[in-house]
Amino acid sequence: MEIQDRVFLVTGASSGIGLATAVALAGRGAKVALLARSGDALEALSRRLPGSFPIPADMTKFDSVREAVGAAHRKYGHIDGLVNNAGRSYAAAVEEIEPEIFEEIFRLNVLGPIVAMQAVIPLMRAQGGGSIVNVNSGTAFMTVPRYSVYAASKRALLGFSLTARAELEKDRIVVSEIYPFITATNFGKNRMGKPGAGPAANYADGDTAEFVAGLIVQAIEEGQAQYFANDRLRKMAGA
Ligand SMILES: NC(=O)c1ccc[n+]([C@@H]2O[C@H](COP(=O)([O-])OP(=O)(O)OC[C@H]3O[C@@H](n4cnc5c(N)ncnc54)[C@H](OP(=O)(O)O)[C@@H]3O)[C@@H](O)[C@H]2O)c1
């Protein structure tokens, strides 16, 4: 899909990969609806990006997700693309998993993105097509001690994305997935779980958020099913 003059909704636009994606899309002439919980950060970003629109919303609250999609649609009259990027990880050994946090991670990383897709699909179908990009994780293909909940949430997202891609092909709605590797954002800092659980990676030495945003732009333009940050991940995925 062409990006110029199109309308995109980017979730998790207040930080990291989502922020870099909003900047990249606006730089290519798109109008970008910016969704996250941090209204002040979205306001500040929207002042930098002409045509953008801040929509404070919580992806774990499904009515809030539906209202955010409605607000973007009312503002622009159409929505051409959805980038489901908001997400967090959680460090806890299996024997220590707290069901409430498990639930929150699955609401944020799996159900929120599904509800956002459900809200945009009828709009895109009526428009004759659209692009949905779900930001997954290389962790979906790995066994990382203490990160089973996060990995399981991303494996679930993988399944829903590929199925939605097959279901929506007839409507010219293209569903793609991005698999970042370790990326230098606030992701490690925003991880849930006990502080002592420790980081699984040195995020500061990772890929840049701009690099991952470039993959998202590529996915929107080309529409293949999966994009990997590196060959190691591609091999692990058997792609
Ligand atoms: N960084 C990595 O190493 C890495 C690797 C693989 C995959 N990923 C994936 O990349 C995506 C983006 O992460 P990032 O690295 O850019 O991390 P980040 O800098 O922590 O950004 C996460 C974004 O998600 C938003 N968010 C968190 N909870 C939310 C909620 N309940 N409702 C709405 N928005 C919420 C945050 O905004 P607010 O706090 O303002 O709500 C923020 O904008 C995630 O899906 C993550 O799983 C990251």
The ligand as an SDF file (V2000), in Angstrom:
LIG
                    3D

 48 52  0  0  0  0  0  0  0  0999 V2000
   12.3780   -3.4730   22.4890 N   0  0  0  0  0  0  0  0  0  0  0  0
   12.5490   -4.7480   22.2190 C   0  0  0  0  0  0  0  0  0  0  0  0
   13.6370   -5.3360   22.4610 O   0  0  0  0  0  0  0  0  0  0  0  0
   11.4420   -5.5290   21.5530 C   0  0  0  0  0  0  0  0  0  0  0  0
   11.7600   -6.7730   20.9870 C   0  0  0  0  0  0  0  0  0  0  0  0
   10.7730   -7.5150   20.3770 C   0  0  0  0  0  0  0  0  0  0  0  0
    9.4790   -7.0200   20.2980 C   0  0  0  0  0  0  0  0  0  0  0  0
    9.1760   -5.8080   20.8430 N   0  0  0  0  0  0  0  0  0  0  0  0
    7.7840   -5.3440   20.7510 C   0  0  0  0  0  0  0  0  0  0  0  0
    7.7610   -4.0280   20.2400 O   0  0  0  0  0  0  0  0  0  0  0  0
    6.5700   -3.3580   20.6810 C   0  0  0  0  0  0  0  0  0  0  0  0
    6.9120   -1.9500   21.1270 C   0  0  0  0  0  0  0  0  0  0  0  0
    7.7890   -1.9920   22.2350 O   0  0  0  0  0  0  0  0  0  0  0  0
    8.9770   -0.9440   22.4520 P   0  0  0  0  0  0  0  0  0  0  0  0
   10.2330   -1.7110   22.3900 O   0  0  0  0  0  0  0  0  0  0  0  0
    8.7990    0.2400   21.6020 O   0  0  0  0  0  0  0  0  0  0  0  0
    8.7160   -0.6080   24.0140 O   0  0  0  0  0  0  0  0  0  0  0  0
    8.3810    0.7620   24.7820 P   0  0  0  0  0  0  0  0  0  0  0  0
    9.3800    1.8030   24.4560 O   0  0  0  0  0  0  0  0  0  0  0  0
    8.2140    0.3440   26.2110 O   0  0  0  0  0  0  0  0  0  0  0  0
    6.9770    1.2050   24.1760 O   0  0  0  0  0  0  0  0  0  0  0  0
    5.7820    0.5050   24.4870 C   0  0  0  0  0  0  0  0  0  0  0  0
    4.5920    1.3380   24.0460 C   0  0  0  0  0  0  0  0  0  0  0  0
    3.3970    0.6150   24.3990 O   0  0  0  0  0  0  0  0  0  0  0  0
    2.5160    1.5130   25.0770 C   0  0  0  0  0  0  0  0  0  0  0  0
    1.6630    0.8050   26.0270 N   0  0  0  0  0  0  0  0  0  0  0  0
    2.0610    0.0290   27.0830 C   0  0  0  0  0  0  0  0  0  0  0  0
    0.9710   -0.3890   27.7530 N   0  0  0  0  0  0  0  0  0  0  0  0
   -0.1000    0.1600   27.1230 C   0  0  0  0  0  0  0  0  0  0  0  0
   -1.4970    0.1120   27.3550 C   0  0  0  0  0  0  0  0  0  0  0  0
   -2.0220   -0.5880   28.3800 N   0  0  0  0  0  0  0  0  0  0  0  0
   -2.3050    0.7690   26.5030 N   0  0  0  0  0  0  0  0  0  0  0  0
   -1.8090    1.4850   25.4760 C   0  0  0  0  0  0  0  0  0  0  0  0
   -0.5040    1.5570   25.1940 N   0  0  0  0  0  0  0  0  0  0  0  0
    0.3400    0.9080   26.0250 C   0  0  0  0  0  0  0  0  0  0  0  0
    3.4400    2.4980   25.7920 C   0  0  0  0  0  0  0  0  0  0  0  0
    2.7750    3.7400   26.0070 O   0  0  0  0  0  0  0  0  0  0  0  0
    2.1120    4.2080   27.3890 P   0  0  0  0  0  0  0  0  0  0  0  0
    2.9640    3.7080   28.5030 O   0  0  0  0  0  0  0  0  0  0  0  0
    2.0920    5.6950   27.2180 O   0  0  0  0  0  0  0  0  0  0  0  0
    0.7500    3.6160   27.3920 O   0  0  0  0  0  0  0  0  0  0  0  0
    4.5300    2.6890   24.7460 C   0  0  0  0  0  0  0  0  0  0  0  0
    4.1470    3.6590   23.8150 O   0  0  0  0  0  0  0  0  0  0  0  0
    5.9580   -4.2620   21.7670 C   0  0  0  0  0  0  0  0  0  0  0  0
    4.8280   -4.9540   21.2440 O   0  0  0  0  0  0  0  0  0  0  0  0
    7.0710   -5.2530   22.0900 C   0  0  0  0  0  0  0  0  0  0  0  0
    6.5600   -6.5030   22.5230 O   0  0  0  0  0  0  0  0  0  0  0  0
   10.1310   -5.0490   21.4610 C   0  0  0  0  0  0  0  0  0  0  0  0
  1  2  1  0
  2  3  2  0
  2  4  1  0
  4  5  1  0
  4 48  2  0
  5  6  2  0
  6  7  1  0
  7  8  2  0
  8  9  1  0
  8 48  1  0
  9 10  1  0
  9 46  1  0
 10 11  1  0
 11 12  1  0
 11 44  1  0
 12 13  1  0
 13 14  1  0
 14 15  2  0
 14 16  1  0
 14 17  1  0
 17 18  1  0
 18 19  2  0
 18 20  1  0
 18 21  1  0
 21 22  1  0
 22 23  1  0
 23 24  1  0
 23 42  1  0
 24 25  1  0
 25 26  1  0
 25 36  1  0
 26 27  1  0
 26 35  1  0
 27 28  2  0
 28 29  1  0
 29 30  1  0
 29 35  2  0
 30 31  1  0
 30 32  2  0
 32 33  1  0
 33 34  2  0
 34 35  1  0
 36 37  1  0
 36 42  1  0
 37 38  1  0
 38 39  2  0
 38 40  1  0
 38 41  1  0
 42 43  1  0
 44 45  1  0
 44 46  1  0
 46 47  1  0
M  CHG  2   8   1  16  -1
M  END
$$$$
